């Protein structure tokens, strides 16, 4: 588990944006939503941006998180998606 200070910096529940940067793929946004759905079921419409050269996609999804542990879990599992380079 990550050792963050989200619990000191945020009040919960909180609407939290996750930005996932990965290799350009038509399925990246679906994979991000699938991971989020496992932990925080809901209707999500992520925004997608393509890099200037078309090499990478940036997916931003806003999630209402309930705890520090939930934020850390989502960071870890989103980073584990194939092709993901960074989770911000």
PDB file of N, CA, C and O in Angstrom:
ATOM      1  N   UNK A   1       0.849  -1.184   0.000  1.00  0.00           N
ATOM      2  CA  UNK A   1       0.000   0.000   0.000  1.00  0.00           C
ATOM      3  C   UNK A   1       0.890   1.240   0.000  1.00  0.00           C
ATOM      4  O   UNK A   1       1.999   1.226   0.534  1.00  0.00           O
ATOM      5  N   UNK A   2       0.402   2.273  -0.586  1.00  0.00           N
ATOM      6  CA  UNK A   2       1.134   3.534  -0.627  1.00  0.00           C
ATOM      7  C   UNK A   2       1.085   4.209   0.732  1.00  0.00           C
ATOM      8  O   UNK A   2       0.183   3.950   1.528  1.00  0.00           O
ATOM      9  N   UNK A   3       2.041   5.065   0.994  1.00  0.00           N
ATOM     10  CA  UNK A   3       2.057   5.803   2.257  1.00  0.00           C
ATOM     11  C   UNK A   3       1.890   7.291   1.940  1.00  0.00           C
ATOM     12  O   UNK A   3       2.871   8.030   1.855  1.00  0.00           O
ATOM     13  N   UNK A   4       0.650   7.714   1.769  1.00  0.00           N
ATOM     14  CA  UNK A   4       0.349   9.099   1.390  1.00  0.00           C
ATOM     15  C   UNK A   4      -0.223   9.866   2.567  1.00  0.00           C
ATOM     16  O   UNK A   4      -0.467   9.307   3.636  1.00  0.00           O
ATOM     17  N   UNK A   5      -0.430  11.141   2.353  1.00  0.00           N
ATOM     18  CA  UNK A   5      -1.000  12.009   3.387  1.00  0.00           C
ATOM     19  C   UNK A   5      -2.357  12.563   2.956  1.00  0.00           C
ATOM     20  O   UNK A   5      -2.768  13.638   3.393  1.00  0.00           O
ATOM     21  N   UNK A   6      -3.049  11.809   2.088  1.00  0.00           N
ATOM     22  CA  UNK A   6      -4.356  12.277   1.623  1.00  0.00           C
ATOM     23  C   UNK A   6      -5.302  12.551   2.782  1.00  0.00           C
ATOM     24  O   UNK A   6      -6.093  13.493   2.732  1.00  0.00           O
ATOM     25  N   UNK A   7      -5.225  11.727   3.832  1.00  0.00           N
ATOM     26  CA  UNK A   7      -6.129  11.901   4.970  1.00  0.00           C
ATOM     27  C   UNK A   7      -5.845  13.200   5.727  1.00  0.00           C
ATOM     28  O   UNK A   7      -6.728  13.732   6.399  1.00  0.00           O
ATOM     29  N   UNK A   8      -4.626  13.707   5.622  1.00  0.00           N
ATOM     30  CA  UNK A   8      -4.283  14.974   6.274  1.00  0.00           C
ATOM     31  C   UNK A   8      -4.631  16.179   5.400  1.00  0.00           C
ATOM     32  O   UNK A   8      -4.836  17.283   5.904  1.00  0.00           O
ATOM     33  N   UNK A   9      -4.694  15.957   4.096  1.00  0.00           N
ATOM     34  CA  UNK A   9      -4.887  17.063   3.161  1.00  0.00           C
ATOM     35  C   UNK A   9      -6.312  17.206   2.650  1.00  0.00           C
ATOM     36  O   UNK A   9      -6.670  18.249   2.104  1.00  0.00           O
ATOM     37  N   UNK A  10      -7.134  16.165   2.820  1.00  0.00           N
ATOM     38  CA  UNK A  10      -8.478  16.162   2.239  1.00  0.00           C
ATOM     39  C   UNK A  10      -9.506  15.731   3.269  1.00  0.00           C
ATOM     40  O   UNK A  10      -9.209  14.994   4.210  1.00  0.00           O
ATOM     41  N   UNK A  11     -10.717  16.212   3.063  1.00  0.00           N
ATOM     42  CA  UNK A  11     -11.864  15.708   3.813  1.00  0.00           C
ATOM     43  C   UNK A  11     -12.566  14.682   2.938  1.00  0.00           C
ATOM     44  O   UNK A  11     -12.605  14.827   1.716  1.00  0.00           O
ATOM     45  N   UNK A  12     -13.115  13.654   3.553  1.00  0.00           N
ATOM     46  CA  UNK A  12     -13.820  12.610   2.807  1.00  0.00           C
ATOM     47  C   UNK A  12     -15.267  12.584   3.221  1.00  0.00           C
ATOM     48  O   UNK A  12     -15.584  12.851   4.380  1.00  0.00           O
ATOM     49  N   UNK A  13     -16.168  12.263   2.282  1.00  0.00           N
ATOM     50  CA  UNK A  13     -15.953  11.965   0.877  1.00  0.00           C
ATOM     51  C   UNK A  13     -15.510  13.214   0.102  1.00  0.00           C
ATOM     52  O   UNK A  13     -15.745  14.346   0.526  1.00  0.00           O
ATOM     53  N   UNK A  14     -14.861  12.973  -1.045  1.00  0.00           N
ATOM     54  CA  UNK A  14     -14.317  14.054  -1.837  1.00  0.00           C
ATOM     55  C   UNK A  14     -14.342  13.655  -3.309  1.00  0.00           C
ATOM     56  O   UNK A  14     -14.075  12.504  -3.654  1.00  0.00           O
ATOM     57  N   UNK A  15     -14.665  14.616  -4.170  1.00  0.00           N
ATOM     58  CA  UNK A  15     -14.619  14.391  -5.610  1.00  0.00           C
ATOM     59  C   UNK A  15     -13.167  14.558  -6.049  1.00  0.00           C
ATOM     60  O   UNK A  15     -12.596  15.642  -5.928  1.00  0.00           O
ATOM     61  N   UNK A  16     -12.575  13.482  -6.559  1.00  0.00           N
ATOM     62  CA  UNK A  16     -11.144  13.436  -6.815  1.00  0.00           C
ATOM     63  C   UNK A  16     -10.886  13.102  -8.282  1.00  0.00           C
ATOM     64  O   UNK A  16     -11.390  12.093  -8.775  1.00  0.00           O
ATOM     65  N   UNK A  17     -10.109  13.928  -8.990  1.00  0.00           N
ATOM     66  CA  UNK A  17      -9.806  13.609 -10.394  1.00  0.00           C
ATOM     67  C   UNK A  17      -8.570  12.718 -10.510  1.00  0.00           C
ATOM     68  O   UNK A  17      -7.533  13.002  -9.910  1.00  0.00           O
ATOM     69  N   UNK A  18      -8.684  11.664 -11.268  1.00  0.00           N
ATOM     70  CA  UNK A  18      -7.542  10.819 -11.605  1.00  0.00           C
ATOM     71  C   UNK A  18      -7.233  11.062 -13.076  1.00  0.00           C
ATOM     72  O   UNK A  18      -8.135  11.049 -13.914  1.00  0.00           O
ATOM     73  N   UNK A  19      -5.970  11.281 -13.389  1.00  0.00           N
ATOM     74  CA  UNK A  19      -5.539  11.453 -14.770  1.00  0.00           C
ATOM     75  C   UNK A  19      -4.607  10.295 -15.092  1.00  0.00           C
ATOM     76  O   UNK A  19      -3.570  10.121 -14.451  1.00  0.00           O
ATOM     77  N   UNK A  20      -4.983   9.513 -16.082  1.00  0.00           N
ATOM     78  CA  UNK A  20      -4.230   8.328 -16.470  1.00  0.00           C
ATOM     79  C   UNK A  20      -3.632   8.584 -17.852  1.00  0.00           C
ATOM     80  O   UNK A  20      -4.356   8.861 -18.809  1.00  0.00           O
ATOM     81  N   UNK A  21      -2.309   8.490 -17.946  1.00  0.00           N
ATOM     82  CA  UNK A  21      -1.615   8.694 -19.214  1.00  0.00           C
ATOM     83  C   UNK A  21      -1.054   7.346 -19.655  1.00  0.00           C
ATOM     84  O   UNK A  21      -0.347   6.671 -18.907  1.00  0.00           O
ATOM     85  N   UNK A  22      -1.388   6.975 -20.888  1.00  0.00           N
ATOM     86  CA  UNK A  22      -0.925   5.680 -21.382  1.00  0.00           C
ATOM     87  C   UNK A  22      -0.768   5.677 -22.881  1.00  0.00           C
ATOM     88  O   UNK A  22      -1.070   6.658 -23.560  1.00  0.00           O
ATOM     89  N   UNK A  23      -0.288   4.555 -23.386  1.00  0.00           N
ATOM     90  CA  UNK A  23      -0.145   4.386 -24.824  1.00  0.00           C
ATOM     91  C   UNK A  23      -1.493   4.602 -25.504  1.00  0.00           C
ATOM     92  O   UNK A  23      -2.538   4.243 -24.961  1.00  0.00           O
ATOM     93  N   UNK A  24      -1.459   5.190 -26.696  1.00  0.00           N
ATOM     94  CA  UNK A  24      -2.690   5.425 -27.446  1.00  0.00           C
ATOM     95  C   UNK A  24      -3.399   4.094 -27.687  1.00  0.00           C
ATOM     96  O   UNK A  24      -2.822   3.163 -28.248  1.00  0.00           O
ATOM     97  N   UNK A  25      -4.639   4.019 -27.261  1.00  0.00           N
ATOM     98  CA  UNK A  25      -5.408   2.786 -27.384  1.00  0.00           C
ATOM     99  C   UNK A  25      -6.893   3.137 -27.336  1.00  0.00           C
ATOM    100  O   UNK A  25      -7.319   4.002 -26.572  1.00  0.00           O
ATOM    101  N   UNK A  26      -7.659   2.454 -28.161  1.00  0.00           N
ATOM    102  CA  UNK A  26      -9.103   2.681 -28.162  1.00  0.00           C
ATOM    103  C   UNK A  26      -9.758   2.137 -26.898  1.00  0.00           C
ATOM    104  O   UNK A  26     -10.878   2.527 -26.571  1.00  0.00           O
ATOM    105  N   UNK A  27      -9.083   1.250 -26.188  1.00  0.00           N
ATOM    106  CA  UNK A  27      -9.680   0.608 -25.018  1.00  0.00           C
ATOM    107  C   UNK A  27      -9.202   1.188 -23.691  1.00  0.00           C
ATOM    108  O   UNK A  27      -9.680   0.766 -22.638  1.00  0.00           O
ATOM    109  N   UNK A  28      -8.276   2.141 -23.711  1.00  0.00           N
ATOM    110  CA  UNK A  28      -7.735   2.668 -22.461  1.00  0.00           C
ATOM    111  C   UNK A  28      -8.834   3.271 -21.585  1.00  0.00           C
ATOM    112  O   UNK A  28      -8.897   2.974 -20.392  1.00  0.00           O
ATOM    113  N   UNK A  29      -9.691   4.105 -22.151  1.00  0.00           N
ATOM    114  CA  UNK A  29     -10.755   4.739 -21.355  1.00  0.00           C
ATOM    115  C   UNK A  29     -11.681   3.683 -20.752  1.00  0.00           C
ATOM    116  O   UNK A  29     -12.087   3.805 -19.596  1.00  0.00           O
ATOM    117  N   UNK A  30     -12.015   2.653 -21.523  1.00  0.00           N
ATOM    118  CA  UNK A  30     -12.872   1.580 -21.009  1.00  0.00           C
ATOM    119  C   UNK A  30     -12.195   0.833 -19.867  1.00  0.00           C
ATOM    120  O   UNK A  30     -12.850   0.456 -18.895  1.00  0.00           O
ATOM    121  N   UNK A  31     -10.897   0.622 -19.979  1.00  0.00           N
ATOM    122  CA  UNK A  31     -10.151  -0.061 -18.918  1.00  0.00           C
ATOM    123  C   UNK A  31     -10.128   0.771 -17.646  1.00  0.00           C
ATOM    124  O   UNK A  31     -10.264   0.233 -16.547  1.00  0.00           O
ATOM    125  N   UNK A  32      -9.957   2.081 -17.789  1.00  0.00           N
ATOM    126  CA  UNK A  32      -9.950   2.987 -16.632  1.00  0.00           C
ATOM    127  C   UNK A  32     -11.311   2.944 -15.938  1.00  0.00           C
ATOM    128  O   UNK A  32     -11.382   2.815 -14.716  1.00  0.00           O
ATOM    129  N   UNK A  33     -12.378   3.050 -16.707  1.00  0.00           N
ATOM    130  CA  UNK A  33     -13.724   3.014 -16.133  1.00  0.00           C
ATOM    131  C   UNK A  33     -13.975   1.668 -15.448  1.00  0.00           C
ATOM    132  O   UNK A  33     -14.583   1.630 -14.378  1.00  0.00           O
ATOM    133  N   UNK A  34     -13.523   0.580 -16.039  1.00  0.00           N
ATOM    134  CA  UNK A  34     -13.741  -0.748 -15.451  1.00  0.00           C
ATOM    135  C   UNK A  34     -13.063  -0.860 -14.088  1.00  0.00           C
ATOM    136  O   UNK A  34     -13.646  -1.414 -13.156  1.00  0.00           O
ATOM    137  N   UNK A  35     -11.846  -0.344 -13.958  1.00  0.00           N
ATOM    138  CA  UNK A  35     -11.145  -0.388 -12.670  1.00  0.00           C
ATOM    139  C   UNK A  35     -11.885   0.456 -11.639  1.00  0.00           C
ATOM    140  O   UNK A  35     -12.080   0.020 -10.504  1.00  0.00           O
ATOM    141  N   UNK A  36     -12.294   1.648 -12.022  1.00  0.00           N
ATOM    142  CA  UNK A  36     -13.000   2.530 -11.093  1.00  0.00           C
ATOM    143  C   UNK A  36     -14.319   1.894 -10.663  1.00  0.00           C
ATOM    144  O   UNK A  36     -14.678   1.948  -9.487  1.00  0.00           O
ATOM    145  N   UNK A  37     -15.039   1.295 -11.603  1.00  0.00           N
ATOM    146  CA  UNK A  37     -16.328   0.659 -11.306  1.00  0.00           C
ATOM    147  C   UNK A  37     -16.195  -0.437 -10.244  1.00  0.00           C
ATOM    148  O   UNK A  37     -17.123  -0.652  -9.464  1.00  0.00           O
ATOM    149  N   UNK A  38     -15.061  -1.124 -10.207  1.00  0.00           N
ATOM    150  CA  UNK A  38     -14.857  -2.191  -9.223  1.00  0.00           C
ATOM    151  C   UNK A  38     -14.863  -1.649  -7.798  1.00  0.00           C
ATOM    152  O   UNK A  38     -15.235  -2.355  -6.860  1.00  0.00           O
ATOM    153  N   UNK A  39     -14.453  -0.399  -7.641  1.00  0.00           N
ATOM    154  CA  UNK A  39     -14.305   0.180  -6.299  1.00  0.00           C
ATOM    155  C   UNK A  39     -15.352   1.231  -5.965  1.00  0.00           C
ATOM    156  O   UNK A  39     -15.742   1.385  -4.807  1.00  0.00           O
ATOM    157  N   UNK A  40     -15.802   1.951  -6.981  1.00  0.00           N
ATOM    158  CA  UNK A  40     -16.787   3.014  -6.781  1.00  0.00           C
ATOM    159  C   UNK A  40     -17.795   2.937  -7.935  1.00  0.00           C
ATOM    160  O   UNK A  40     -17.678   3.675  -8.912  1.00  0.00           O
ATOM    161  N   UNK A  41     -18.774   2.051  -7.820  1.00  0.00           N
ATOM    162  CA  UNK A  41     -19.754   1.913  -8.898  1.00  0.00           C
ATOM    163  C   UNK A  41     -20.464   3.234  -9.180  1.00  0.00           C
ATOM    164  O   UNK A  41     -20.776   3.995  -8.264  1.00  0.00           O
ATOM    165  N   UNK A  42     -20.709   3.489 -10.449  1.00  0.00           N
ATOM    166  CA  UNK A  42     -21.406   4.702 -10.844  1.00  0.00           C
ATOM    167  C   UNK A  42     -21.341   4.891 -12.344  1.00  0.00           C
ATOM    168  O   UNK A  42     -20.763   4.078 -13.065  1.00  0.00           O
ATOM    169  N   UNK A  43     -21.941   5.970 -12.801  1.00  0.00           N
ATOM    170  CA  UNK A  43     -21.913   6.313 -14.219  1.00  0.00           C
ATOM    171  C   UNK A  43     -20.776   7.301 -14.446  1.00  0.00           C
ATOM    172  O   UNK A  43     -20.789   8.405 -13.901  1.00  0.00           O
ATOM    173  N   UNK A  44     -19.797   6.904 -15.246  1.00  0.00           N
ATOM    174  CA  UNK A  44     -18.640   7.744 -15.491  1.00  0.00           C
ATOM    175  C   UNK A  44     -18.504   8.058 -16.972  1.00  0.00           C
ATOM    176  O   UNK A  44     -18.685   7.195 -17.832  1.00  0.00           O
ATOM    177  N   UNK A  45     -18.184   9.306 -17.244  1.00  0.00           N
ATOM    178  CA  UNK A  45     -17.900   9.731 -18.601  1.00  0.00           C
ATOM    179  C   UNK A  45     -16.528  10.411 -18.565  1.00  0.00           C
ATOM    180  O   UNK A  45     -16.440  11.622 -18.363  1.00  0.00           O
ATOM    181  N   UNK A  46     -15.470   9.640 -18.758  1.00  0.00           N
ATOM    182  CA  UNK A  46     -14.135  10.218 -18.689  1.00  0.00           C
ATOM    183  C   UNK A  46     -13.860  11.096 -19.907  1.00  0.00           C
ATOM    184  O   UNK A  46     -14.435  10.890 -20.976  1.00  0.00           O
ATOM    185  N   UNK A  47     -12.982  12.070 -19.735  1.00  0.00           N
ATOM    186  CA  UNK A  47     -12.561  12.879 -20.879  1.00  0.00           C
ATOM    187  C   UNK A  47     -11.239  12.321 -21.393  1.00  0.00           C
ATOM    188  O   UNK A  47     -10.392  11.879 -20.617  1.00  0.00           O
ATOM    189  N   UNK A  48     -11.080  12.348 -22.699  1.00  0.00           N
ATOM    190  CA  UNK A  48      -9.890  11.799 -23.339  1.00  0.00           C
ATOM    191  C   UNK A  48      -9.222  12.872 -24.183  1.00  0.00           C
ATOM    192  O   UNK A  48      -9.879  13.596 -24.930  1.00  0.00           O
ATOM    193  N   UNK A  49      -7.903  12.961 -24.050  1.00  0.00           N
ATOM    194  CA  UNK A  49      -7.110  13.836 -24.905  1.00  0.00           C
ATOM    195  C   UNK A  49      -6.012  13.000 -25.537  1.00  0.00           C
ATOM    196  O   UNK A  49      -5.434  12.123 -24.894  1.00  0.00           O
ATOM    197  N   UNK A  50      -5.731  13.279 -26.796  1.00  0.00           N
ATOM    198  CA  UNK A  50      -4.689  12.575 -27.526  1.00  0.00           C
ATOM    199  C   UNK A  50      -3.481  13.491 -27.616  1.00  0.00           C
ATOM    200  O   UNK A  50      -3.625  14.690 -27.858  1.00  0.00           O
ATOM    201  N   UNK A  51      -2.293  12.939 -27.423  1.00  0.00           N
ATOM    202  CA  UNK A  51      -1.075  13.753 -27.509  1.00  0.00           C
ATOM    203  C   UNK A  51      -0.906  14.305 -28.927  1.00  0.00           C
ATOM    204  O   UNK A  51      -1.520  13.813 -29.873  1.00  0.00           O
ATOM    205  N   UNK A  52      -0.070  15.326 -29.056  1.00  0.00           N
ATOM    206  CA  UNK A  52       0.094  15.993 -30.353  1.00  0.00           C
ATOM    207  C   UNK A  52       0.581  15.041 -31.446  1.00  0.00           C
ATOM    208  O   UNK A  52       0.231  15.217 -32.612  1.00  0.00           O
ATOM    209  N   UNK A  53       1.376  14.046 -31.091  1.00  0.00           N
ATOM    210  CA  UNK A  53       1.865  13.074 -32.080  1.00  0.00           C
ATOM    211  C   UNK A  53       0.981  11.835 -32.158  1.00  0.00           C
ATOM    212  O   UNK A  53       1.213  10.952 -32.983  1.00  0.00           O
ATOM    213  N   UNK A  54      -0.037  11.773 -31.296  1.00  0.00           N
ATOM    214  CA  UNK A  54      -0.950  10.633 -31.305  1.00  0.00           C
ATOM    215  C   UNK A  54      -0.390   9.389 -30.647  1.00  0.00           C
ATOM    216  O   UNK A  54      -0.947   8.302 -30.802  1.00  0.00           O
ATOM    217  N   UNK A  55       0.699   9.531 -29.919  1.00  0.00           N
ATOM    218  CA  UNK A  55       1.355   8.395 -29.296  1.00  0.00           C
ATOM    219  C   UNK A  55       0.694   7.995 -27.980  1.00  0.00           C
ATOM    220  O   UNK A  55       0.666   6.817 -27.623  1.00  0.00           O
ATOM    221  N   UNK A  56       0.165   8.983 -27.265  1.00  0.00           N
ATOM    222  CA  UNK A  56      -0.393   8.753 -25.935  1.00  0.00           C
ATOM    223  C   UNK A  56      -1.814   9.283 -25.822  1.00  0.00           C
ATOM    224  O   UNK A  56      -2.217  10.200 -26.537  1.00  0.00           O
ATOM    225  N   UNK A  57      -2.562   8.677 -24.904  1.00  0.00           N
ATOM    226  CA  UNK A  57      -3.879   9.180 -24.534  1.00  0.00           C
ATOM    227  C   UNK A  57      -3.839   9.586 -23.068  1.00  0.00           C
ATOM    228  O   UNK A  57      -3.163   8.960 -22.252  1.00  0.00           O
ATOM    229  N   UNK A  58      -4.568  10.634 -22.754  1.00  0.00           N
ATOM    230  CA  UNK A  58      -4.719  11.072 -21.373  1.00  0.00           C
ATOM    231  C   UNK A  58      -6.199  10.964 -21.033  1.00  0.00           C
ATOM    232  O   UNK A  58      -7.045  11.585 -21.677  1.00  0.00           O
ATOM    233  N   UNK A  59      -6.497  10.173 -20.022  1.00  0.00           N
ATOM    234  CA  UNK A  59      -7.879   9.944 -19.598  1.00  0.00           C
ATOM    235  C   UNK A  59      -8.050  10.591 -18.228  1.00  0.00           C
ATOM    236  O   UNK A  59      -7.305  10.281 -17.298  1.00  0.00           O
ATOM    237  N   UNK A  60      -9.024  11.484 -18.098  1.00  0.00           N
ATOM    238  CA  UNK A  60      -9.334  12.092 -16.806  1.00  0.00           C
ATOM    239  C   UNK A  60     -10.707  11.622 -16.377  1.00  0.00           C
ATOM    240  O   UNK A  60     -11.676  11.700 -17.132  1.00  0.00           O
ATOM    241  N   UNK A  61     -10.772  11.129 -15.137  1.00  0.00           N
ATOM    242  CA  UNK A  61     -12.032  10.636 -14.586  1.00  0.00           C
ATOM    243  C   UNK A  61     -12.166  11.158 -13.157  1.00  0.00           C
ATOM    244  O   UNK A  61     -11.224  11.079 -12.368  1.00  0.00           O
ATOM    245  N   UNK A  62     -13.328  11.686 -12.835  1.00  0.00           N
ATOM    246  CA  UNK A  62     -13.578  12.236 -11.501  1.00  0.00           C
ATOM    247  C   UNK A  62     -14.385  11.220 -10.698  1.00  0.00           C
ATOM    248  O   UNK A  62     -15.442  10.758 -11.128  1.00  0.00           O
ATOM    249  N   UNK A  63     -13.856  10.881  -9.512  1.00  0.00           N
ATOM    250  CA  UNK A  63     -14.438   9.835  -8.676  1.00  0.00           C
ATOM    251  C   UNK A  63     -14.698  10.398  -7.286  1.00  0.00           C
ATOM    252  O   UNK A  63     -13.852  11.111  -6.745  1.00  0.00           O
ATOM    253  N   UNK A  64     -15.847  10.093  -6.698  1.00  0.00           N
ATOM    254  CA  UNK A  64     -16.117  10.482  -5.312  1.00  0.00           C
ATOM    255  C   UNK A  64     -15.542   9.402  -4.411  1.00  0.00           C
ATOM    256  O   UNK A  64     -16.110   8.320  -4.264  1.00  0.00           O
ATOM    257  N   UNK A  65     -14.405   9.721  -3.813  1.00  0.00           N
ATOM    258  CA  UNK A  65     -13.691   8.765  -2.967  1.00  0.00           C
ATOM    259  C   UNK A  65     -14.121   8.930  -1.514  1.00  0.00           C
ATOM    260  O   UNK A  65     -14.498  10.019  -1.080  1.00  0.00           O
ATOM    261  N   UNK A  66     -14.055   7.821  -0.773  1.00  0.00           N
ATOM    262  CA  UNK A  66     -14.533   7.803   0.609  1.00  0.00           C
ATOM    263  C   UNK A  66     -13.419   7.794   1.642  1.00  0.00           C
ATOM    264  O   UNK A  66     -13.657   8.081   2.815  1.00  0.00           O
ATOM    265  N   UNK A  67     -12.178   7.461   1.207  1.00  0.00           N
ATOM    266  CA  UNK A  67     -11.097   7.344   2.181  1.00  0.00           C
ATOM    267  C   UNK A  67      -9.740   7.423   1.499  1.00  0.00           C
ATOM    268  O   UNK A  67      -9.620   7.298   0.280  1.00  0.00           O
ATOM    269  N   UNK A  68      -8.728   7.633   2.324  1.00  0.00           N
ATOM    270  CA  UNK A  68      -7.343   7.619   1.856  1.00  0.00           C
ATOM    271  C   UNK A  68      -7.022   6.277   1.203  1.00  0.00           C
ATOM    272  O   UNK A  68      -6.392   6.233   0.147  1.00  0.00           O
ATOM    273  N   UNK A  69      -7.451   5.194   1.824  1.00  0.00           N
ATOM    274  CA  UNK A  69      -7.168   3.861   1.308  1.00  0.00           C
ATOM    275  C   UNK A  69      -7.783   3.647  -0.072  1.00  0.00           C
ATOM    276  O   UNK A  69      -7.191   2.987  -0.926  1.00  0.00           O
ATOM    277  N   UNK A  70      -8.961   4.202  -0.285  1.00  0.00           N
ATOM    278  CA  UNK A  70      -9.612   4.066  -1.585  1.00  0.00           C
ATOM    279  C   UNK A  70      -8.826   4.813  -2.663  1.00  0.00           C
ATOM    280  O   UNK A  70      -8.683   4.305  -3.775  1.00  0.00           O
ATOM    281  N   UNK A  71      -8.319   5.992  -2.360  1.00  0.00           N
ATOM    282  CA  UNK A  71      -7.502   6.760  -3.304  1.00  0.00           C
ATOM    283  C   UNK A  71      -6.241   5.964  -3.645  1.00  0.00           C
ATOM    284  O   UNK A  71      -5.880   5.836  -4.815  1.00  0.00           O
ATOM    285  N   UNK A  72      -5.579   5.433  -2.627  1.00  0.00           N
ATOM    286  CA  UNK A  72      -4.347   4.680  -2.837  1.00  0.00           C
ATOM    287  C   UNK A  72      -4.597   3.423  -3.675  1.00  0.00           C
ATOM    288  O   UNK A  72      -3.809   3.096  -4.563  1.00  0.00           O
ATOM    289  N   UNK A  73      -5.682   2.730  -3.391  1.00  0.00           N
ATOM    290  CA  UNK A  73      -6.024   1.527  -4.151  1.00  0.00           C
ATOM    291  C   UNK A  73      -6.269   1.864  -5.613  1.00  0.00           C
ATOM    292  O   UNK A  73      -5.792   1.161  -6.504  1.00  0.00           O
ATOM    293  N   UNK A  74      -7.011   2.938  -5.863  1.00  0.00           N
ATOM    294  CA  UNK A  74      -7.278   3.329  -7.244  1.00  0.00           C
ATOM    295  C   UNK A  74      -5.991   3.718  -7.966  1.00  0.00           C
ATOM    296  O   UNK A  74      -5.802   3.336  -9.121  1.00  0.00           O
ATOM    297  N   UNK A  75      -5.104   4.465  -7.317  1.00  0.00           N
ATOM    298  CA  UNK A  75      -3.811   4.792  -7.935  1.00  0.00           C
ATOM    299  C   UNK A  75      -3.064   3.521  -8.333  1.00  0.00           C
ATOM    300  O   UNK A  75      -2.562   3.414  -9.452  1.00  0.00           O
ATOM    301  N   UNK A  76      -2.994   2.569  -7.420  1.00  0.00           N
ATOM    302  CA  UNK A  76      -2.255   1.332  -7.652  1.00  0.00           C
ATOM    303  C   UNK A  76      -2.869   0.521  -8.789  1.00  0.00           C
ATOM    304  O   UNK A  76      -2.153   0.047  -9.671  1.00  0.00           O
ATOM    305  N   UNK A  77      -4.184   0.362  -8.773  1.00  0.00           N
ATOM    306  CA  UNK A  77      -4.831  -0.472  -9.784  1.00  0.00           C
ATOM    307  C   UNK A  77      -4.890   0.209 -11.149  1.00  0.00           C
ATOM    308  O   UNK A  77      -4.792  -0.464 -12.175  1.00  0.00           O
ATOM    309  N   UNK A  78      -5.048   1.522 -11.177  1.00  0.00           N
ATOM    310  CA  UNK A  78      -5.019   2.226 -12.459  1.00  0.00           C
ATOM    311  C   UNK A  78      -3.623   2.136 -13.083  1.00  0.00           C
ATOM    312  O   UNK A  78      -3.496   1.992 -14.299  1.00  0.00           O
ATOM    313  N   UNK A  79      -2.586   2.220 -12.261  1.00  0.00           N
ATOM    314  CA  UNK A  79      -1.207   2.121 -12.761  1.00  0.00           C
ATOM    315  C   UNK A  79      -0.903   0.734 -13.320  1.00  0.00           C
ATOM    316  O   UNK A  79      -0.005   0.582 -14.149  1.00  0.00           O
ATOM    317  N   UNK A  80      -1.644  -0.276 -12.872  1.00  0.00           N
ATOM    318  CA  UNK A  80      -1.400  -1.648 -13.309  1.00  0.00           C
ATOM    319  C   UNK A  80      -2.042  -1.978 -14.658  1.00  0.00           C
ATOM    320  O   UNK A  80      -1.798  -3.053 -15.206  1.00  0.00           O
ATOM    321  N   UNK A  81      -2.855  -1.073 -15.200  1.00  0.00           N
ATOM    322  CA  UNK A  81      -3.480  -1.317 -16.503  1.00  0.00           C
ATOM    323  C   UNK A  81      -2.387  -1.364 -17.566  1.00  0.00           C
ATOM    324  O   UNK A  81      -1.475  -0.538 -17.575  1.00  0.00           O
ATOM    325  N   UNK A  82      -2.494  -2.334 -18.451  1.00  0.00           N
ATOM    326  CA  UNK A  82      -1.496  -2.486 -19.502  1.00  0.00           C
ATOM    327  C   UNK A  82      -1.389  -1.218 -20.355  1.00  0.00           C
ATOM    328  O   UNK A  82      -2.398  -0.687 -20.820  1.00  0.00           O
ATOM    329  N   UNK A  83      -0.172  -0.746 -20.551  1.00  0.00           N
ATOM    330  CA  UNK A  83       0.076   0.445 -21.369  1.00  0.00           C
ATOM    331  C   UNK A  83       0.075   1.750 -20.612  1.00  0.00           C
ATOM    332  O   UNK A  83       0.439   2.782 -21.174  1.00  0.00           O
ATOM    333  N   UNK A  84      -0.326   1.738 -19.347  1.00  0.00           N
ATOM    334  CA  UNK A  84      -0.363   2.976 -18.565  1.00  0.00           C
ATOM    335  C   UNK A  84       1.060   3.376 -18.181  1.00  0.00           C
ATOM    336  O   UNK A  84       1.846   2.554 -17.711  1.00  0.00           O
ATOM    337  N   UNK A  85       1.376   4.655 -18.391  1.00  0.00           N
ATOM    338  CA  UNK A  85       2.699   5.182 -18.079  1.00  0.00           C
ATOM    339  C   UNK A  85       2.701   5.942 -16.759  1.00  0.00           C
ATOM    340  O   UNK A  85       3.656   5.847 -15.988  1.00  0.00           O
ATOM    341  N   UNK A  86       1.632   6.699 -16.495  1.00  0.00           N
ATOM    342  CA  UNK A  86       1.552   7.527 -15.277  1.00  0.00           C
ATOM    343  C   UNK A  86       0.103   7.638 -14.841  1.00  0.00           C
ATOM    344  O   UNK A  86      -0.820   7.611 -15.656  1.00  0.00           O
ATOM    345  N   UNK A  87      -0.075   7.766 -13.509  1.00  0.00           N
ATOM    346  CA  UNK A  87      -1.375   8.110 -12.935  1.00  0.00           C
ATOM    347  C   UNK A  87      -1.127   9.339 -12.074  1.00  0.00           C
ATOM    348  O   UNK A  87      -0.327   9.309 -11.140  1.00  0.00           O
ATOM    349  N   UNK A  88      -1.818  10.407 -12.399  1.00  0.00           N
ATOM    350  CA  UNK A  88      -1.644  11.666 -11.684  1.00  0.00           C
ATOM    351  C   UNK A  88      -2.898  12.002 -10.892  1.00  0.00           C
ATOM    352  O   UNK A  88      -2.946  13.032 -10.219  1.00  0.00           O
TER     353      UNK A  88
END
